[in-house]
Amino acid sequence: MRAVITGATKGIGRAIVETFAKAGYDLAICARTQADLDTLQTELKTTYPNINLIMEAVDMSKKEAVKGFAATIVSQWKQVDILINNAGVFKPGAVSEEEEGTLEFQIETNLYSAYYMTRGLLPAMLPHESGHIFNMCSIASFMAYPNGGSYSVSKFAMLGFSKALREEMKTKGIKVTSIMPGATWSASWDGAPFPEDRLMKAEDIAHSVLSVAQMNKGAVVEEMVIRPQLGDL
Ligand SMILES: NC(=O)c1ccc[n+]([C@@H]2O[C@H](COP(=O)([O-])OP(=O)(O)OC[C@H]3O[C@@H](n4cnc5c(N)ncnc54)[C@H](OP(=O)(O)O)[C@@H]3O)[C@@H](O)[C@H]2O)c1
């Protein structure tokens, strides 16, 4: 089985990489920072020596780079079982105050990345009438909150993309799942004034994704809302 995971070196993406590698998947992964990818590659090859790994430094906010990465994967694998559109950035702000360009940056990174990656990899799913696409949305995809600003706009859009895709893929044998986590501990929370255990652990999101991916052919989880036990922050 082959899984593609974007934004793979830290946080939730990193936890998904570890969970899927442990479950025996071959992986195609990316992030922007080559040094982090090199470290991750060494760790994966040490723990899972038989893993088939495609790894590339890709800025997922750049359309041509995304299309190039997808083309590399399709040329090597021909068939992709799982795509996890995880790469994303969070820039806190307010629509009325944030710097101009904040919306464009987050739409390009959080939405267009998934749109072009999905279009690039569907040719490795559609002919086989199988595959599962996970789109990393957020609680911010269905509720606004202070300091959400353009991030929330981009995540509402991501859920819209995911719902449209689900409808389109229903009769084509391809599953689509929108993941909506609440606060999950990752580097982006460094310095936040909360104890780490107030937030969810990235591995809990990763295990949920794997368990949904392992369901029988006839069932799909369309939306997963996962919150800290004590609720939103
Ligand atoms: N953590 C939360 O509380 C939370 C809650 C709900 C949803 N989410 C969503 O979950 C996803 C992961 O969040 P996280 O908190 O785990 O993030 P994180 O810890 O900041 O890690 C982000 C990962 O994505 C990569 N990345 C960032 N921008 C990229 C780009 N333009 N192209 C390619 N890779 C890129 C990063 O590596 P490089 O910097 O090297 O590129 C890193 O590997 C995001 O979509 C986020 O919106 C997070």
The ligand as a Gaussian input file, in Angstrom:
#p B3LYP/6-31G(d) Opt

LIG

0 1
 N       -1.903000      21.853000      15.375000
 C       -3.183000      22.173000      15.476000
 O       -3.684000      22.583000      16.525000
 C       -4.071000      22.010000      14.254000
 C       -5.462000      22.007000      14.440000
 C       -6.288000      21.855000      13.330000
 C       -5.747000      21.701000      12.072000
 N       -4.389000      21.725000      11.913000
 C       -3.868000      21.567000      10.553000
 O       -3.038000      20.422000      10.507000
 C       -1.991000      20.592000       9.551000
 C       -0.645000      20.380000      10.221000
 O       -0.534000      21.301000      11.298000
 P        0.635000      21.189000      12.396000
 O        0.208000      21.986000      13.553000
 O        1.015000      19.766000      12.544000
 O        1.788000      22.007000      11.642000
 P        3.358000      22.139000      11.954000
 O        3.735000      21.425000      13.210000
 O        3.674000      23.576000      11.781000
 O        4.001000      21.313000      10.726000
 C        3.696000      21.695000       9.409000
 C        4.377000      20.751000       8.444000
 O        4.058000      21.175000       7.113000
 C        5.248000      21.601000       6.435000
 N        4.901000      22.756000       5.620000
 C        4.503000      23.984000       6.013000
 N        4.320000      24.791000       4.953000
 C        4.606000      24.041000       3.849000
 C        4.634000      24.304000       2.456000
 N        4.340000      25.505000       1.943000
 N        4.993000      23.302000       1.618000
 C        5.323000      22.075000       2.101000
 N        5.314000      21.766000       3.396000
 C        4.968000      22.740000       4.266000
 C        6.275000      21.894000       7.543000
 O        7.620000      21.736000       7.131000
 P        8.447000      22.977000       6.492000
 O        8.252000      24.147000       7.406000
 O        9.853000      22.495000       6.405000
 O        7.848000      23.199000       5.134000
 C        5.889000      20.798000       8.549000
 O        6.435000      19.562000       8.160000
 C       -2.188000      22.004000       8.983000
 O       -2.934000      21.929000       7.782000
 C       -2.983000      22.699000      10.071000
 O       -3.732000      23.785000       9.583000
 C       -3.543000      21.862000      12.973000

